[in-house]
Amino acid sequence: MQPIVINDLLQISDEDIRKTRLKLNVFNGSVEPLEEYKKDPNKINVEWFLWHNKRRYFKEGQIAICLLYLYSDKWLLTTIKKITKELDIENCVGYEAEEIPKYSKYYGRLVLKYHNTHRGMGRTYKSLMNELEVVEILSAAYDGDEFPGYENVRLSFSQLETIIRNKRSGWLDALRNQKAIYLITDRSNGKLYVGSATAQKGMLLQRWTNYINDGHGGNIELKNIVHTKGFDHIKNNFQYSILENYNARMDDSYILAREKWWKVTLFTKEFGYNKN
């Protein structure tokens, strides 16, 4: 079966193909662009896409296509812009550009397959248009990974903050009415904190929202870390996962008993951040 490729959908004219370029946004050695996109699409669609250092990817009058690496040779089309002006500056956004409305229905939804064997991020559209195979059109714009099931939750502070701040419905619905015993790991030293989400203390979404807001959620030892090491220590090092989860009908006393069991099992009072 003949594959469907990108221009089967975009229908860029032969005249415009010659002045169309792509930028493939990939891990730059320190920052993962997909995580930036989850926080704010404009981090990619403006700051990454239109950035200019010593190398210019685009020229005035060109059509510019932004692709973001997802996983396993899959790429997400995030925007298509016309470059309206080149700015005589470096190490910042170096172009003025206007998004092209007729392609907007594909932004954040069109998933393409392409095996990238080159190191450079900038390419001509003509050189790749027959290799960029359409594999999926998402029903809604991509806003992050789907909820993976309670047993597979393992989130950095940044990932959890993105889920909560961006109100990602699949995750919020899963966490909102859930009781649980959860684990916080300080990746800088391996110390653990076991906590519980109950009707009395606040269900799991509320408990984790508290940590995003202040870093400690009212816990004395975690307050001390925020006070002595700063909130940035929490943001840079803390990881959140679920040990056990229960629906809202489970009695709080059982949740608290299981919380105590995990504290003893993991020695979090002796070697971690639990103090009671």
DOSE-409988 format. One record per residue (C-alpha): x, y, z; residue number from 0; chain. Coordinates in pm, 1 decimal. Example, Ala and Ser with C-alpha at 12.3 -4.5 7.8 and 13.67 -1.06 7.14 Angstrom:
! residues 2
- 1230.0 / -450.0 / 780.0 / 0 / A
- 1367.0 / -106.0 / 714.0 / 1 / A
***
This chain:
! residues 276
- 0.0 / 0.0 / 0.0 / 0 / A
- 137.0 / 339.8 / -95.3 / 1 / A
- 206.2 / 553.5 / 213.4 / 2 / A
- 36.7 / 887.8 / 270.8 / 3 / A
- 305.4 / 1155.3 / 297.7 / 4 / A
- 295.6 / 1507.0 / 435.8 / 5 / A
- 225.7 / 1692.5 / 114.1 / 6 / A
- -74.2 / 1471.7 / 39.3 / 7 / A
- -233.3 / 1667.2 / 325.1 / 8 / A
- -64.3 / 2007.4 / 310.8 / 9 / A
- -82.5 / 2039.6 / -69.5 / 10 / A
- 196.3 / 2296.9 / -82.8 / 11 / A
- 230.8 / 2413.3 / -442.1 / 12 / A
- 535.5 / 2337.7 / -656.3 / 13 / A
- 626.0 / 2707.0 / -648.6 / 14 / A
- 608.3 / 2724.8 / -268.0 / 15 / A
- 787.8 / 2392.2 / -213.3 / 16 / A
- 1110.1 / 2557.9 / -329.0 / 17 / A
- 1087.4 / 2817.7 / -52.9 / 18 / A
- 967.6 / 2590.3 / 226.6 / 19 / A
- 1200.4 / 2468.8 / 501.6 / 20 / A
- 1165.0 / 2242.9 / 802.5 / 21 / A
- 1318.5 / 2262.6 / 1146.2 / 22 / A
- 1343.1 / 1937.3 / 1343.1 / 23 / A
- 1343.1 / 2013.2 / 1715.1 / 24 / A
- 1528.0 / 1749.0 / 1916.2 / 25 / A
- 1705.8 / 1712.2 / 2251.0 / 26 / A
- 1982.1 / 1973.1 / 2263.3 / 27 / A
- 2198.8 / 1805.3 / 2524.9 / 28 / A
- 2035.8 / 1969.0 / 2825.0 / 29 / A
- 1665.1 / 2032.1 / 2758.0 / 30 / A
- 1403.8 / 1792.2 / 2621.5 / 31 / A
- 1183.0 / 1994.9 / 2382.7 / 32 / A
- 881.6 / 1767.1 / 2427.1 / 33 / A
- 869.0 / 1856.6 / 2796.5 / 34 / A
- 888.8 / 2224.9 / 2704.3 / 35 / A
- 601.7 / 2180.3 / 2459.5 / 36 / A
- 386.9 / 2015.8 / 2726.0 / 37 / A
- 436.7 / 2318.9 / 2950.1 / 38 / A
- 371.9 / 2576.5 / 2680.0 / 39 / A
- 357.2 / 2510.6 / 2301.9 / 40 / A
- 498.9 / 2857.3 / 2234.0 / 41 / A
- 824.1 / 2750.8 / 2398.4 / 42 / A
- 873.7 / 2540.2 / 2085.6 / 43 / A
- 668.4 / 2729.7 / 1826.7 / 44 / A
- 843.3 / 3058.4 / 1897.4 / 45 / A
- 1151.9 / 3029.0 / 2115.2 / 46 / A
- 1298.4 / 2705.7 / 1975.9 / 47 / A
- 1162.4 / 2730.6 / 1623.9 / 48 / A
- 1259.6 / 3091.8 / 1551.3 / 49 / A
- 1579.2 / 3104.2 / 1756.5 / 50 / A
- 1884.9 / 3246.5 / 1585.8 / 51 / A
- 2242.4 / 3199.2 / 1695.1 / 52 / A
- 2525.1 / 3198.7 / 1441.5 / 53 / A
- 2329.8 / 2983.0 / 1200.9 / 54 / A
- 2015.5 / 3105.6 / 1028.6 / 55 / A
- 1757.9 / 2842.3 / 939.7 / 56 / A
- 1520.2 / 3066.9 / 747.3 / 57 / A
- 1501.4 / 3371.0 / 521.6 / 58 / A
- 1234.9 / 3635.0 / 476.9 / 59 / A
- 950.9 / 3512.2 / 259.3 / 60 / A
- 1004.6 / 3143.1 / 331.4 / 61 / A
- 745.6 / 2903.1 / 468.0 / 62 / A
- 875.1 / 2740.6 / 786.9 / 63 / A
- 747.9 / 2407.4 / 921.8 / 64 / A
- 812.8 / 2307.1 / 1283.2 / 65 / A
- 846.0 / 1938.3 / 1372.5 / 66 / A
- 891.7 / 1813.8 / 1728.1 / 67 / A
- 1043.3 / 1473.9 / 1806.8 / 68 / A
- 809.3 / 1246.5 / 2002.4 / 69 / A
- 959.4 / 895.0 / 2015.5 / 70 / A
- 1056.2 / 601.6 / 1791.2 / 71 / A
- 1091.8 / 803.6 / 1468.2 / 72 / A
- 761.1 / 981.4 / 1534.0 / 73 / A
- 735.5 / 1360.0 / 1489.4 / 74 / A
- 459.7 / 1608.0 / 1571.3 / 75 / A
- 381.5 / 1898.5 / 1341.9 / 76 / A
- 335.0 / 2192.2 / 1579.0 / 77 / A
- 308.5 / 2496.7 / 1353.4 / 78 / A
- 367.2 / 2636.7 / 1004.1 / 79 / A
- 464.1 / 3002.0 / 969.7 / 80 / A
- 561.3 / 3248.3 / 700.9 / 81 / A
- 881.4 / 3435.3 / 781.5 / 82 / A
- 798.5 / 3804.9 / 745.7 / 83 / A
- 1123.7 / 3959.4 / 868.5 / 84 / A
- 1477.8 / 3861.6 / 964.1 / 85 / A
- 1606.4 / 4039.1 / 1274.1 / 86 / A
- 1968.7 / 4144.8 / 1297.6 / 87 / A
- 2023.2 / 3980.9 / 1636.8 / 88 / A
- 2176.9 / 3661.6 / 1772.6 / 89 / A
- 2110.8 / 3423.0 / 2062.3 / 90 / A
- 1742.2 / 3505.8 / 2079.8 / 91 / A
- 1429.5 / 3487.5 / 1862.5 / 92 / A
- 1567.2 / 3606.4 / 1529.8 / 93 / A
- 1260.2 / 3627.7 / 1306.0 / 94 / A
- 917.8 / 3777.5 / 1285.8 / 95 / A
- 668.0 / 3525.1 / 1152.5 / 96 / A
- 296.2 / 3474.4 / 1099.8 / 97 / A
- 117.1 / 3145.3 / 1146.8 / 98 / A
- -57.0 / 3020.1 / 831.0 / 99 / A
- -426.0 / 2967.8 / 923.8 / 100 / A
- -517.0 / 2716.4 / 652.9 / 101 / A
- -290.0 / 2457.0 / 813.5 / 102 / A
- -403.3 / 2522.8 / 1172.1 / 103 / A
- -622.6 / 2211.0 / 1189.2 / 104 / A
- -303.2 / 2002.9 / 1178.8 / 105 / A
- -111.7 / 2190.4 / 1449.2 / 106 / A
- -37.2 / 1959.2 / 1739.2 / 107 / A
- -237.4 / 1679.9 / 1574.3 / 108 / A
- -43.4 / 1554.0 / 1272.7 / 109 / A
- 200.4 / 1274.1 / 1364.6 / 110 / A
- 462.1 / 1182.2 / 1105.6 / 111 / A
- 717.8 / 903.4 / 1076.3 / 112 / A
- 1071.2 / 981.6 / 969.4 / 113 / A
- 1405.2 / 818.6 / 1054.8 / 114 / A
- 1646.9 / 1103.9 / 1110.4 / 115 / A
- 2006.8 / 1017.2 / 1022.4 / 116 / A
- 2141.7 / 1371.7 / 995.3 / 117 / A
- 2279.3 / 1592.6 / 1270.5 / 118 / A
- 2147.6 / 1925.7 / 1145.5 / 119 / A
- 1800.0 / 2045.8 / 1240.4 / 120 / A
- 1726.5 / 2254.1 / 931.0 / 121 / A
- 1617.5 / 2086.6 / 604.5 / 122 / A
- 1450.1 / 2178.0 / 280.4 / 123 / A
- 1091.8 / 2059.6 / 252.7 / 124 / A
- 1161.5 / 1921.3 / -93.9 / 125 / A
- 1432.2 / 1687.0 / 36.3 / 126 / A
- 1207.1 / 1530.2 / 302.3 / 127 / A
- 849.3 / 1565.4 / 182.1 / 128 / A
- 835.4 / 1213.0 / 38.6 / 129 / A
- 992.9 / 1060.1 / 351.2 / 130 / A
- 759.8 / 1221.8 / 605.7 / 131 / A
- 490.7 / 955.8 / 626.9 / 132 / A
- 156.4 / 1036.9 / 790.0 / 133 / A
- 86.9 / 783.0 / 1066.2 / 134 / A
- -186.0 / 950.6 / 1271.5 / 135 / A
- -405.5 / 1256.0 / 1306.1 / 136 / A
- -490.5 / 1300.9 / 1673.7 / 137 / A
- -849.5 / 1378.4 / 1769.2 / 138 / A
- -728.1 / 1677.8 / 1971.0 / 139 / A
- -404.7 / 1872.7 / 1991.3 / 140 / A
- -132.7 / 1685.7 / 2177.9 / 141 / A
- -92.5 / 1810.3 / 2534.7 / 142 / A
- 113.3 / 1533.1 / 2688.2 / 143 / A
- 111.6 / 1162.7 / 2763.8 / 144 / A
- -214.9 / 992.3 / 2850.1 / 145 / A
- -270.2 / 872.1 / 3206.2 / 146 / A
- -72.2 / 543.2 / 3218.9 / 147 / A
- -256.0 / 372.3 / 3506.1 / 148 / A
- -191.1 / 421.9 / 3878.0 / 149 / A
- 77.1 / 154.4 / 3891.0 / 150 / A
- 282.1 / 335.8 / 3624.2 / 151 / A
- 279.7 / 688.2 / 3764.9 / 152 / A
- 629.6 / 829.1 / 3816.0 / 153 / A
- 652.0 / 1205.0 / 3773.0 / 154 / A
- 914.7 / 1470.0 / 3823.2 / 155 / A
- 804.1 / 1793.6 / 3990.0 / 156 / A
- 803.7 / 1963.3 / 3650.7 / 157 / A
- 587.0 / 1693.1 / 3492.9 / 158 / A
- 338.5 / 1699.5 / 3780.5 / 159 / A
- 325.0 / 2078.4 / 3772.6 / 160 / A
- 253.9 / 2074.1 / 3398.5 / 161 / A
- -32.6 / 1826.6 / 3445.5 / 162 / A
- -191.1 / 2035.1 / 3719.5 / 163 / A
- -131.9 / 2383.8 / 3577.4 / 164 / A
- -246.5 / 2284.1 / 3228.2 / 165 / A
- -550.7 / 2101.6 / 3369.2 / 166 / A
- -492.4 / 1785.8 / 3169.3 / 167 / A
- -832.2 / 1626.4 / 3209.0 / 168 / A
- -734.3 / 1259.4 / 3179.2 / 169 / A
- -488.4 / 1290.7 / 3464.6 / 170 / A
- -703.7 / 1516.5 / 3680.9 / 171 / A
- -1004.5 / 1286.9 / 3649.7 / 172 / A
- -788.4 / 990.3 / 3754.8 / 173 / A
- -640.7 / 1167.0 / 4057.8 / 174 / A
- -934.7 / 1378.5 / 4174.6 / 175 / A
- -1144.0 / 1123.7 / 4368.2 / 176 / A
- -869.2 / 878.6 / 4451.1 / 177 / A
- -740.9 / 780.0 / 4792.8 / 178 / A
- -383.3 / 655.6 / 4794.3 / 179 / A
- -51.6 / 593.7 / 4960.3 / 180 / A
- 212.1 / 777.9 / 4762.3 / 181 / A
- 589.4 / 803.0 / 4759.7 / 182 / A
- 805.9 / 1112.6 / 4721.4 / 183 / A
- 1170.3 / 1047.2 / 4631.4 / 184 / A
- 1448.7 / 1300.8 / 4666.2 / 185 / A
- 1667.4 / 1200.5 / 4372.4 / 186 / A
- 1962.2 / 1402.0 / 4504.4 / 187 / A
- 2013.7 / 1170.7 / 4802.9 / 188 / A
- 1767.5 / 879.8 / 4774.8 / 189 / A
- 1563.5 / 983.4 / 5078.7 / 190 / A
- 1194.9 / 888.2 / 5073.9 / 191 / A
- 872.3 / 1029.2 / 5208.7 / 192 / A
- 553.3 / 821.6 / 5235.8 / 193 / A
- 226.2 / 1012.1 / 5242.5 / 194 / A
- -142.7 / 937.6 / 5222.6 / 195 / A
- -441.2 / 1091.5 / 5048.2 / 196 / A
- -767.9 / 1052.2 / 5237.8 / 197 / A
- -1102.5 / 1224.6 / 5265.9 / 198 / A
- -976.4 / 1402.4 / 5576.4 / 199 / A
- -638.3 / 1513.3 / 5439.4 / 200 / A
- -750.7 / 1573.1 / 5081.6 / 201 / A
- -775.1 / 1329.5 / 4794.1 / 202 / A
- -471.2 / 1257.7 / 4577.8 / 203 / A
- -515.6 / 1549.0 / 4337.6 / 204 / A
- -550.9 / 1795.7 / 4624.3 / 205 / A
- -251.3 / 1656.1 / 4811.2 / 206 / A
- -26.3 / 1672.4 / 4506.3 / 207 / A
- -155.0 / 2019.5 / 4415.2 / 208 / A
- -43.9 / 2134.1 / 4759.4 / 209 / A
- 309.9 / 2010.9 / 4688.2 / 210 / A
- 315.3 / 2197.0 / 4357.0 / 211 / A
- 202.2 / 2517.0 / 4528.8 / 212 / A
- 442.4 / 2522.2 / 4821.6 / 213 / A
- 675.5 / 2220.5 / 4796.0 / 214 / A
- 590.2 / 2072.2 / 5135.7 / 215 / A
- 213.6 / 2018.2 / 5162.8 / 216 / A
- 230.2 / 2097.6 / 5532.9 / 217 / A
- 487.1 / 1829.4 / 5624.4 / 218 / A
- 735.2 / 1953.5 / 5884.4 / 219 / A
- 1047.4 / 1792.0 / 5737.6 / 220 / A
- 963.3 / 1901.2 / 5384.4 / 221 / A
- 900.4 / 2254.3 / 5514.6 / 222 / A
- 1251.0 / 2245.4 / 5658.2 / 223 / A
- 1394.1 / 2148.2 / 5317.7 / 224 / A
- 1213.8 / 2439.0 / 5150.5 / 225 / A
- 1344.4 / 2671.0 / 5424.4 / 226 / A
- 1706.9 / 2552.2 / 5421.9 / 227 / A
- 1762.7 / 2444.8 / 5060.2 / 228 / A
- 1494.9 / 2646.9 / 4882.5 / 229 / A
- 1191.9 / 2556.6 / 4674.5 / 230 / A
- 1422.0 / 2499.2 / 4376.0 / 231 / A
- 1565.3 / 2191.6 / 4547.8 / 232 / A
- 1216.1 / 2043.0 / 4548.5 / 233 / A
- 1152.3 / 2144.8 / 4187.4 / 234 / A
- 1480.5 / 2001.6 / 4063.1 / 235 / A
- 1493.3 / 1676.1 / 4260.6 / 236 / A
- 1156.5 / 1548.8 / 4381.9 / 237 / A
- 972.6 / 1261.6 / 4213.3 / 238 / A
- 614.4 / 1148.6 / 4281.4 / 239 / A
- 474.2 / 796.9 / 4247.7 / 240 / A
- 184.8 / 587.4 / 4379.6 / 241 / A
- 233.1 / 284.9 / 4604.6 / 242 / A
- -134.0 / 189.9 / 4647.8 / 243 / A
- -459.6 / 347.2 / 4529.4 / 244 / A
- -821.3 / 307.8 / 4637.8 / 245 / A
- -1154.7 / 456.1 / 4539.9 / 246 / A
- -1332.8 / 713.4 / 4754.2 / 247 / A
- -1540.1 / 450.7 / 4940.4 / 248 / A
- -1238.4 / 298.0 / 5115.5 / 249 / A
- -1230.1 / 382.4 / 5486.0 / 250 / A
- -964.5 / 636.8 / 5582.9 / 251 / A
- -847.3 / 423.5 / 5873.8 / 252 / A
- -739.4 / 149.5 / 5633.1 / 253 / A
- -546.5 / 401.8 / 5420.4 / 254 / A
- -365.1 / 530.3 / 5729.1 / 255 / A
- -279.7 / 176.6 / 5839.5 / 256 / A
- -130.2 / 103.2 / 5497.2 / 257 / A
- 62.6 / 429.7 / 5510.1 / 258 / A
- 216.1 / 321.5 / 5841.1 / 259 / A
- 304.4 / -20.5 / 5692.6 / 260 / A
- 494.6 / 142.9 / 5406.1 / 261 / A
- 680.7 / 377.7 / 5640.8 / 262 / A
- 805.5 / 78.8 / 5839.1 / 263 / A
- 883.3 / -124.2 / 5526.4 / 264 / A
- 1085.0 / 154.4 / 5360.5 / 265 / A
- 1245.9 / 284.4 / 5685.2 / 266 / A
- 1134.1 / 635.0 / 5597.4 / 267 / A
- 1126.5 / 746.0 / 5962.3 / 268 / A
- 1480.6 / 626.8 / 6025.7 / 269 / A
- 1641.1 / 727.0 / 5694.8 / 270 / A
- 1388.2 / 940.6 / 5508.5 / 271 / A
- 1168.4 / 1244.8 / 5554.5 / 272 / A
- 887.8 / 1099.8 / 5768.8 / 273 / A
- 897.6 / 1212.8 / 6130.6 / 274 / A
- 587.0 / 1038.3 / 6262.5 / 275 / A
***
